[in-house]
Amino acid sequence: MGKIYIIDVTNRDGVQTAKLGLSKLAKTLINIELNEMGIFQSEFGFPTTHHDTMYLQANLELLRIGVLKPIRLAGWIRAIAQDVETTFKLVPDIKHLNLSTSTSDEMIQGKFMGKKNRGDILNTMLEAVNEAKAYGADSIGVNAEDASRTELDFLIKFGLKAKDHGAARLRYCDTLGYDNPFTIYQTTKALAENIGMPIEVHCHGDLGMAVANSIAGAKGVIDGGQDAYINTTINGIGERAGNADLVAVILAITKSKGFSEKYQLGNHIDLSKSWKIAKYASYAFDVPIPINQPGVGANAFAHASGIHANGMLKDASTYELYNFAELGRGEPSFVETGREICAGQYSGISGFRYVMDQIIGDEAISFHDDNEAEQILELVRYANVEAQKPLVEEELLFIAKYPEITKKILTLKPLDY
């Protein structure tokens, strides 16, 4: 049987959400937390976007020194040869790419106004795949944007051509959230059977079915004889009504009725990291976790009804499908209600050393002298300017541990005109 792998796209699709964004440092911390959780791949950014260049290079350096292993870091670009050339010019060490193009007649007509047809889309995509292979990409995924409104015969042709030229996966994008679990199952099964290579499912929540569609789509791929890759975002943050939520997808795979007996994850995922990564993404995006969010919402383990509370107190499994501790919940959270010293863009050395001294545990940082502390503080000031919010413990620790890499992450180089 095929296996299911998770590709998280928070740092690509999540940051495309209108009115939201992430600092480069926050994107880096999300990559680290995804790695700790055991996620197969992070779509970590846009290698043709100049303001992402230093961040992408810095994260690839974290990969080289072992901080970001075994997770794979993949860039998203348009499926045109020029984008591939720009990618390897700006980020020469990148090894994994997803090349995206529209495949539905609605999008081809709407975007290109009759100037391109299906044949043009195929040829341009193949030129991009060939270029990526020539530059030495280790893996190439081809993305069929608006696949759920694309005729099946053309999707199969699209996938077969890409496979023949060296693509590793076809990404089936339900770009408008148009599919339902029944249609996506039939389509992905047919794609897997007829193309003969792994299929990604990328689902949006416009009709509230992103998680259900992702699970049904993955089932279709595996029933069709191939490995399945599900795209997720943390807390479901994404364009319009969002994407398939990372934690909900993992819970559905591992906890839903009878599913995991046949359809299993291809690598171990540490579910106990769920609460930590959901909290951090909520802070970084400045978007509260919905109260009813599966697993990590404030009410996910809250009971008020007398019958429910009575049953749960006798045996938690009567009204809880899984235990809160499995998701890393249960530890008390402390909120400062008195005097508070924050590390920010105008912090002084005394206040900064006080903040760092409050960090306890195995990762606590000690400075030899004020000079060393001042160097780290200067980076903290820059990080605060970029994020425009106080830095949390994980961010302060990262800066203190990797100051040279932090410099790259915080560096924005305007174009030379």
C-alpha positions as a printed Julia matrix, in Angstrom:
417×3 Matrix{Float64}:
   0.0    0.0     0.0
   1.05   3.57   -0.61
   1.7    5.94    2.29
   0.6    9.47    3.15
   3.11  12.29    3.55
   2.44  15.83    4.76
   3.7   18.87    2.86
   2.98  22.02    4.84
   2.52  25.19    2.79
   2.05  27.75    5.58
   5.13  29.69    4.49
   3.8   29.89    0.93
   0.01  29.67    0.77
  -0.5   30.85    4.35
   1.41  34.07    3.78
  -0.6   34.74    0.62
  -3.64  35.27    2.82
  -5.07  38.76    2.4
  -4.24  41.13    5.29
  -1.82  38.65    6.89
   1.9   37.96    6.72
   4.9   36.61    8.59
   8.3   38.0     9.4
  11.25  36.1     7.97
  12.23  35.05   11.49
   8.72  33.71   12.13
   8.83  31.72    8.89
  12.15  30.25   10.01
  10.76  29.25   13.41
   7.79  27.62   11.69
  10.18  25.56    9.53
  12.03  24.47   12.66
   8.81  23.5    14.45
   7.52  21.62   11.4
  10.82  19.73   11.34
  10.53  18.89   15.05
   7.01  17.63   14.43
   8.19  15.29   11.67
   6.54  16.95    8.67
   7.95  15.63    5.39
   8.34  18.94    3.55
   7.86  22.66    4.04
   7.09  24.85    1.06
   9.26  27.53    2.54
   8.88  30.44    0.14
   9.2   32.04   -3.27
  12.76  31.79   -4.66
  12.09  34.31   -7.45
  10.98  36.96   -4.94
  13.99  39.09   -4.09
  13.0   39.93   -0.52
  12.84  36.18    0.23
  16.36  35.5    -1.07
  18.39  35.9     2.11
  15.75  34.12    4.21
  15.75  31.15    1.84
  19.54  30.98    1.75
  19.69  31.17    5.55
  17.21  28.31    5.95
  19.18  26.18    3.51
  22.21  26.9     5.69
  20.22  25.67    8.7
  19.59  22.52    6.69
  23.33  22.09    5.98
  24.27  22.35    9.67
  21.56  19.88   10.68
  19.07  22.22   12.36
  16.52  21.61    9.59
  16.81  17.88    9.05
  15.23  15.63    7.89
  12.53  18.01    6.62
  12.79  18.98    2.94
  12.59  22.64    1.94
  10.86  23.33   -1.37
  10.29  26.54   -3.3
   7.18  27.51   -5.25
   7.55  29.14   -8.67
   5.57  29.56  -11.86
   6.06  26.77  -14.38
   8.12  28.83  -16.79
  11.78  28.4   -17.66
  12.63  32.0   -16.77
  11.45  31.46  -13.18
  13.64  28.37  -12.92
  16.66  30.32  -14.15
  15.98  33.15  -11.68
  15.53  30.65   -8.85
  18.96  29.08   -9.29
  20.55  32.48   -9.78
  19.18  33.82   -6.48
  19.09  30.57   -4.45
  21.62  28.24   -6.09
  21.54  25.59   -3.34
  17.81  24.91   -3.56
  17.05  21.27   -4.37
  13.26  20.9    -4.36
  10.75  22.85   -6.47
   7.06  22.94   -7.2
   6.25  24.43  -10.61
   2.74  25.81  -10.92
   0.51  26.58  -13.88
  -3.22  26.87  -14.53
  -4.86  23.92  -16.28
  -8.61  24.58  -16.36
 -10.15  26.14  -19.45
 -11.76  28.76  -17.17
  -8.37  29.92  -15.89
  -6.53  29.61  -19.19
  -9.15  31.78  -20.84
  -9.51  34.16  -17.92
  -5.79  34.73  -17.43
  -4.55  34.67  -21.01
  -7.63  35.96  -22.84
  -7.3   33.54  -25.74
  -3.56  34.07  -26.21
  -2.72  30.58  -24.89
  -4.27  27.15  -25.19
  -3.75  23.76  -23.55
  -0.85  22.98  -25.85
   0.92  26.16  -24.82
   0.41  25.3   -21.15
   1.91  21.86  -21.67
   4.91  23.13  -23.61
   5.72  25.89  -21.15
   5.46  23.48  -18.22
   7.76  20.96  -19.89
  10.32  23.64  -20.67
  10.34  24.56  -16.97
  10.7   20.93  -15.87
  13.58  20.41  -18.3
  15.26  23.57  -17.03
  14.9   22.49  -13.4
  16.41  19.09  -14.21
  19.27  20.78  -16.03
  20.02  22.88  -12.96
  20.16  19.75  -10.82
  16.9   19.87   -8.86
  16.53  16.72   -6.75
  12.74  16.68   -6.92
  10.2   18.51   -9.05
   6.49  18.68   -8.43
   4.18  20.06  -11.11
   1.1   21.89   -9.88
  -2.17  21.83  -11.8
  -3.89  24.98  -10.58
  -7.69  24.71  -10.63
  -7.39  20.98  -11.27
 -10.87  20.36   -9.87
 -12.34  22.29  -12.83
  -9.96  20.71  -15.36
 -11.06  17.89  -17.65
  -9.68  14.57  -16.45
  -8.21  13.58  -19.82
  -6.14  16.76  -19.93
  -4.97  16.28  -16.32
  -3.8   12.78  -17.18
  -1.98  14.05  -20.26
  -0.45  16.87  -18.19
   0.77  14.42  -15.56
   2.13  11.87  -18.03
   4.1   14.5   -19.94
   5.55  15.88  -16.69
   6.47  12.38  -15.52
   8.18  11.58  -18.84
  10.36  14.67  -18.4
  11.39  13.84  -14.83
   8.74  15.3   -12.52
   8.29  13.38   -9.27
   4.71  14.34   -8.35
   1.55  15.93   -9.7
  -0.15  18.42   -7.38
  -3.91  18.31   -7.76
  -5.09  21.76   -6.67
  -8.69  22.26   -5.63
  -7.96  25.95   -5.91
 -11.53  27.18   -5.39
 -12.59  24.56   -2.85
 -14.97  23.21   -5.5
 -14.53  19.47   -4.88
 -16.32  17.25   -2.42
 -15.01  14.01   -0.88
 -16.75  11.87   -3.5
 -15.55  13.72   -6.59
 -11.97  14.17   -5.41
 -11.71  10.48   -4.52
 -12.73   9.4    -8.0
 -10.44  11.93   -9.7
  -7.3   11.26   -7.66
  -7.77   7.51   -7.98
  -8.01   7.86  -11.76
  -4.94  10.1   -11.85
  -2.87   7.67   -9.78
  -3.93   4.7   -11.91
  -3.41   6.38  -15.28
  -0.29   8.47  -14.59
   1.53   6.06  -12.31
   3.26   8.56  -10.03
   2.56  10.05   -6.58
  -0.18  12.68   -6.36
  -0.43  15.67   -4.01
  -3.79  17.0    -2.93
  -4.06  20.72   -2.23
  -7.47  21.68   -0.89
  -9.14  24.95    0.05
 -12.04  25.48    2.42
 -14.47  27.59    0.39
 -17.2   24.99    1.01
 -15.85  23.91    4.41
 -14.48  20.59    3.15
 -10.71  21.11    2.92
  -9.79  18.48    5.5
 -12.42  15.97    4.34
 -11.38  16.44    0.72
  -7.71  16.01    1.6
  -8.39  12.69    3.33
 -10.68  11.45    0.55
  -8.18  12.58   -2.08
  -5.33  10.77   -0.36
  -7.46   7.62   -0.12
  -8.12   7.83   -3.85
  -4.41   8.13   -4.62
  -3.49   5.15   -2.45
  -6.34   3.06   -3.83
  -4.94   3.97   -7.24
  -1.59   2.46   -6.26
   0.54   5.5    -5.44
   1.87   7.45   -2.46
  -0.26  10.44   -1.47
   0.94  13.86   -0.34
  -1.43  16.18    1.52
  -0.85  19.94    1.59
  -1.68  21.63    4.9
  -1.32  24.94    6.69
  -1.05  25.55   10.42
  -4.44  26.47   11.9
  -5.86  26.24    8.37
  -4.67  29.75    7.54
  -4.78  30.4     3.82
  -6.4   32.33    1.02
 -10.09  33.16    1.43
 -11.61  30.43    3.65
  -8.25  28.79    4.24
  -6.52  25.48    3.55
  -6.62  22.04    5.14
  -5.53  22.43    8.77
  -2.31  20.61    9.69
  -3.42  19.21   13.04
  -6.94  18.31   11.87
  -5.53  16.4     8.9
  -3.15  14.39   11.11
  -5.95  13.66   13.58
  -8.25  12.55   10.76
  -5.59  10.21    9.36
  -4.72   8.66   12.71
  -8.01   8.81   14.65
 -10.95   8.58   12.22
 -12.96   5.39   12.11
 -10.9    2.59   10.61
  -8.85   4.86    8.36
  -5.36   4.28    9.74
  -5.8    0.52    9.58
  -5.2    0.77    5.84
  -4.04   4.33    5.08
  -0.98   5.22    7.07
   1.54   8.01    7.4
   4.81   7.37    5.64
   6.91   8.77    8.48
   6.46   9.32   12.2
   4.76  12.58   13.18
   5.03  13.78   16.77
   1.48  14.87   17.54
   2.62  16.25   20.92
   4.11  19.24   19.05
   0.63  20.3    17.88
  -0.16  22.76   20.66
   3.22  24.46   20.44
   3.12  25.0    16.68
  -0.52  26.11   16.68
   0.16  28.65   19.44
   3.23  30.03   17.71
   1.5   30.39   14.32
  -1.4   32.14   16.04
   1.02  34.59   17.64
   3.08  35.11   14.48
   0.04  35.72   12.24
  -1.76  37.58   15.01
  -4.85  35.43   14.38
  -6.51  33.72   17.37
  -7.01  29.95   17.22
 -10.74  29.38   16.67
 -12.4   28.25   19.89
 -13.72  25.09   18.18
 -10.51  24.22   16.3
  -9.93  20.44   16.39
  -7.36  19.47   18.98
  -5.99  22.92   19.73
  -9.06  25.14   20.17
  -9.96  26.42   23.63
 -13.11  24.27   23.67
 -11.57  21.12   22.16
 -11.51  19.51   25.62
 -14.05  21.69   27.45
 -17.21  20.11   28.91
 -20.26  21.92   30.33
 -23.27  19.64   29.85
 -24.0   17.65   33.01
 -24.32  14.37   31.14
 -21.08  14.99   29.24
 -19.13  16.09   32.3
 -20.38  13.16   34.36
 -19.42  10.65   31.7
 -16.06  12.26   31.01
 -15.11  12.35   34.7
 -15.78   8.63   34.98
 -14.03   7.74   31.73
 -12.57  10.45   29.48
 -13.04   8.3    26.38
 -16.83   8.58   26.69
 -16.74  12.13   25.28
 -13.15  12.59   24.08
 -11.9   10.84   20.96
  -8.27  11.5    21.92
  -6.45  12.83   24.97
  -5.31  16.43   25.32
  -1.84  15.27   26.38
  -1.36  13.62   22.98
  -1.35  17.09   21.44
   1.11  18.55   23.94
  -1.56  20.27   26.01
  -1.99  20.24   29.76
   0.9   22.35   30.99
  -0.13  25.58   32.74
   0.29  28.85   30.87
   1.57  31.87   32.76
   0.52  35.41   31.92
   2.36  38.36   33.46
  -0.13  40.7    35.14
   2.35  42.89   36.99
   5.59  44.54   35.93
   6.88  43.32   32.58
  10.12  44.02   30.72
  10.01  43.34   26.95
  12.81  42.97   24.42
  12.13  45.36   21.55
  13.65  47.77   19.06
  14.5   50.32   21.78
  15.62  47.91   24.52
  18.72  48.63   26.57
  21.29  46.09   27.69
  20.04  45.84   31.27
  16.47  45.14   30.29
  17.55  42.68   27.61
  19.77  40.71   29.98
  16.89  40.61   32.45
  14.56  39.17   29.8
  17.09  36.53   28.79
  17.74  35.6    32.42
  14.06  34.74   32.78
  14.4   31.94   30.23
  14.97  28.78   32.19
  15.49  25.15   31.26
  17.93  23.31   29.05
  18.0   26.05   26.41
  18.72  28.96   28.73
  21.32  31.34   27.33
  24.1   32.94   29.36
  26.26  35.79   28.03
  29.91  36.09   28.98
  29.78  39.88   29.15
  27.82  42.95   28.11
  29.63  43.12   24.77
  28.37  39.68   23.72
  24.88  40.52   24.99
  24.93  43.83   23.08
  25.66  42.05   19.8
  22.66  39.76   20.26
  20.49  42.65   21.44
  21.22  44.54   18.21
  19.83  41.61   16.23
  16.82  41.45   18.53
  16.16  45.14   17.82
  16.19  44.51   14.07
  13.96  41.45   14.44
  11.49  43.53   16.44
  11.46  46.23   13.76
  10.61  43.61   11.12
   7.97  41.78   13.19
   6.52  44.91   14.84
   5.71  42.92   17.96
   7.57  41.67   21.04
   9.68  38.59   20.4
   8.75  35.37   22.14
  11.1   32.98   23.89
  11.66  30.72   20.87
  12.69  33.69   18.73
  15.07  35.11   21.34
  16.71  31.73   21.8
  17.14  31.26   18.05
  18.8   34.67   17.66
  21.16  33.98   20.55
  22.11  30.53   19.23
  22.46  31.44   15.54
  23.43  35.12   15.31
  25.19  34.87   11.92
  22.27  33.07   10.3
  19.89  35.55   11.93
  21.76  38.37   10.17
  20.94  36.76    6.84
  17.3   36.2     7.76
  16.91  39.85    8.73
  18.71  41.2     5.65
  16.55  42.75    2.92
  18.41  43.82   -0.2
  16.47  46.23   -2.44
  16.89  45.77   -6.18
  19.57  47.78   -7.9
  17.96  49.8   -10.67
